[in-house]
Amino acid sequence: MPSLAAYVRHAEEYGGLRDCWEVACKDLSALDLGKLAETLREQGACRRRVGRKGKTATVERFSLTHAETVALVELLIGVGVDDADIRRYASASQSMVGAIRGGKIRNENEKPGPSIIRARGKPERAANAPLAALSWGE
């Protein structure tokens, strides 16, 4: 099973931040998903020098959808992560975390709970993505 470091390394080398996130949702623990979301957002905000003349290009941006944010916050609450870390990992406000803790905000799924993160990726897309072919044994 791939580790958090393997997903971060893959995202740094090949891009595809959204694809990396979707595949990682099936493999990583709640805490590692939070750390990955934070790292992918940071990578998406970077500007890199490219080309012969050293022009800067913005790397693709990464952000979680509202449903993914709610699901990630629920997962992190479930494993006992404190609010400050939840806000940092999920990029959520304190009022949002409090509302989720109080049950005022829930996933839009049929079933309440964090199942959207686990079921979000499309199997046929993930199977064709470069991530699926990568050797994770390192």
JOVENRA-V654836 format. One record per backbone hydrogen bond with DSSP energy under -1.0 kcal/mol. CO is the residue of the C=O (numbers start at 1). NH is the residue of the N-H. E is the energy in kcal/mol with one decimal. If there is no record, write none. Layout:
co->CO nh->NH e->E
co->CO nh->NH e->E
//
This chain:
co->3 nh->7 e->-1.8
co->4 nh->8 e->-2.4
co->5 nh->9 e->-2.6
co->6 nh->10 e->-2.2
co->7 nh->11 e->-2.5
co->8 nh->12 e->-2.3
co->9 nh->13 e->-2.1
co->10 nh->14 e->-3.0
co->11 nh->15 e->-1.5
co->16 nh->20 e->-2.7
co->17 nh->21 e->-2.3
co->18 nh->22 e->-2.5
co->19 nh->23 e->-2.2
co->20 nh->24 e->-2.4
co->21 nh->25 e->-1.9
co->23 nh->26 e->-1.2
co->24 nh->27 e->-1.3
co->24 nh->28 e->-2.7
co->29 nh->33 e->-2.4
co->30 nh->34 e->-2.1
co->31 nh->35 e->-2.1
co->32 nh->36 e->-2.5
co->33 nh->37 e->-2.7
co->34 nh->38 e->-2.0
co->35 nh->39 e->-2.2
co->36 nh->40 e->-3.0
co->37 nh->41 e->-2.0
co->38 nh->42 e->-2.0
co->39 nh->43 e->-2.5
co->40 nh->44 e->-2.4
co->41 nh->45 e->-1.0
co->43 nh->46 e->-1.0
co->46 nh->59 e->-1.6
co->48 nh->57 e->-2.6
co->55 nh->50 e->-3.5
co->57 nh->48 e->-2.5
co->65 nh->69 e->-2.5
co->66 nh->70 e->-2.6
co->67 nh->71 e->-2.4
co->68 nh->72 e->-2.7
co->69 nh->73 e->-2.7
co->70 nh->74 e->-2.4
co->71 nh->75 e->-2.4
co->72 nh->76 e->-2.7
co->73 nh->77 e->-2.6
co->74 nh->78 e->-2.2
co->75 nh->79 e->-1.2
co->76 nh->81 e->-2.4
co->77 nh->80 e->-1.4
co->82 nh->86 e->-2.2
co->83 nh->87 e->-2.8
co->84 nh->88 e->-1.7
co->85 nh->89 e->-3.0
co->86 nh->90 e->-2.9
co->87 nh->91 e->-1.2
co->93 nh->97 e->-2.3
co->94 nh->98 e->-2.7
co->95 nh->99 e->-2.2
co->96 nh->100 e->-2.3
co->97 nh->101 e->-2.6
co->98 nh->102 e->-2.2
co->99 nh->104 e->-2.6
co->99 nh->105 e->-1.1
co->114 nh->117 e->-1.1
co->115 nh->119 e->-2.0
co->122 nh->126 e->-2.5
co->123 nh->127 e->-2.2
co->125 nh->129 e->-1.0
co->129 nh->132 e->-1.1
//
